[in-house]
Amino acid sequence: MAIERRTFLKGMGSLAAAASVNTLAFGQQQKISVGVVGGGIVGASIALHLAKAGAQVTLFEKTAPAAGATSKSFAWINAFTSDPHYRALRLKSINAYQELDRQLNLNIIWGGAIHWAINLAEAERMKASAAEFDQAGYDARMITPEELAALAPNVRLGPFDAALFSPLDGHMDPVDVTRKMLDAARDRGATIVHPCEVTVLRFKGDRLSGVSTTAGDYSLDRLVIAGGVDTPALAAQAGYTPPLTHAPGILIHTKPTTALVGRVIESPHIYFKQHRDGRIIGTDEAYAPDLPAHQGILEGPQEMPEEIRAMHGERILGKIKDKLPGATDAAYDHLTLGFRPMPQDRLPIVGASPGNSDVYIAVMHSGVTLAAIMGHYISHEIMQDDLIDELAPYRPDRF
Ligand SMILES: Cc1cc2nc3c(=O)[nH]c(=O)nc-3n(C[C@H](O)[C@H](O)[C@H](O)COP(=O)(O)OP(=O)(O)OC[C@H]3O[C@@H](n4cnc5c(N)ncnc54)[C@H](O)[C@@H]3O)c2cc1C
């Protein structure tokens, strides 16, 4: 009977039309079994929301929780984008995080972010964005020099032409938040397996039957692939290769130092933030500049020798100290090189694989910002007889 119902629903052409409970003979009920590939922040949030919704969840992580892009992320939660639809989605995620933070004590720092411009053209762009954002319900207000100085008392501002404050923004320790989400998923019955790499997707006819992993075989009804930059290789087995571009980025992490700043600081030459324990995280370039020395790193994932890390670390730390004179004692700890799971059009890719509707793809940049709302929406789509209209622009088949 379970098979008949599922076959019928599949005939309707919708993964979202799957039931969350398979009905067995004699009225017994069995939870739908959903595998999640990837223990980054996106996979962790999906696993948590699926477990809350009553699925039997198994999350597979090939190395350790948050080991991928998540631990190398600046982890600023914000809704900055010129695309109104995408901005609304990000705003919803900010709201969803506020709720999750209350429930799970995620320790997010809700201090907002400040930005300033040092030339008139940039200042005009900033004012136009502020007006547009404000109309859309994303509080991003122009502030006076006095207000800026009061919001960032320990920051050396220098001359500037305009400044903006986005008070709804937050930032987090992404490794800590991912672990808390995984703990909460486990508390609701999810199984988290690591180190465990999913190597083969197994099918019976046109239905998923499970996966083979480095820790054995698992039977599954559905699979969500949230494997970051590794998603295309695995999703190809379900007939779909999400188009990602290569997007490396470095961040310096200091040892804990005096508490100096409670918000994200985005100055024209450097951006940084400080965790509650005093560690400062920052960088001076969002993406690797196109220089001859960077050709290897711009072409594909590559290791970075320790002396190059230390060189960039000291260079960036110097810029942070210039803006934050009270941080003279801040010492370099380490530098991370991360590879963003960046879809070709920079927008999230979420939805059933066009090649097999039992396999769901979830790959995105800004995954730290989006994880809260995506976990909620994706679990809803898998567990309920529903597709969420708001996700329509982000479907895998748009390319
Ligand atoms: C320098 C930098 C700065 C960033 N700044 C921000 C920011 O300020 N705000 C923001 O919102 N976003 C930011 N991002 C982007 C954000 O970090 C990512 O979008 C997000 O971490 C993606 O999370 P994820 O869980 O999808 O992927 P990942 O964290 O990469 O997790 C994927 C996991 O899947 C595992 N995996 C892969 N294949 C398999 C397999 N076959 N079997 C088992 N496990 C597998 C990997 O080991 C990995 O742990 C930044 C990224 C970088 C690199």
The ligand as an ORCA input file, in Angstrom:
! r2SCAN-3c Opt
* xyz 0 1
  C      35.517     33.236      2.956
  C      34.033     32.988      3.045
  C      33.212     33.958      3.613
  C      31.834     33.738      3.687
  N      31.057     34.676      4.304
  C      29.728     34.469      4.426
  C      28.920     35.396      5.150
  O      29.412     36.383      5.709
  N      27.585     35.146      5.234
  C      27.015     34.045      4.645
  O      25.800     33.878      4.746
  N      27.764     33.134      3.971
  C      29.098     33.321      3.851
  N      29.876     32.402      3.192
  C      29.228     31.269      2.522
  C      28.836     30.190      3.512
  O      29.912     29.919      4.367
  C      28.428     28.918      2.769
  O      27.410     29.222      1.834
  C      27.900     27.865      3.742
  O      28.848     27.590      4.743
  C      27.557     26.595      2.986
  O      27.182     25.625      3.927
  P      26.920     24.135      3.451
  O      26.487     23.388      4.643
  O      26.026     24.160      2.259
  O      28.328     23.654      2.884
  P      29.630     23.178      3.669
  O      29.841     23.930      4.918
  O      30.735     23.177      2.678
  O      29.262     21.709      4.103
  C      29.191     20.648      3.182
  C      29.648     19.411      3.922
  O      29.363     18.273      3.129
  C      30.365     17.315      3.372
  N      30.328     16.372      2.252
  C      30.547     16.639      0.948
  N      30.398     15.524      0.205
  C      30.076     14.530      1.058
  C      29.804     13.140      0.885
  N      29.835     12.552     -0.321
  N      29.503     12.406      1.986
  C      29.461     12.987      3.218
  N      29.727     14.304      3.426
  C      30.022     15.062      2.359
  C      31.638     18.148      3.449
  O      32.653     17.470      4.163
  C      31.149     19.397      4.178
  O      31.368     19.337      5.569
  C      31.267     32.555      3.147
  C      32.106     31.562      2.624
  C      33.479     31.768      2.578
  C      34.369     30.674      2.040
*
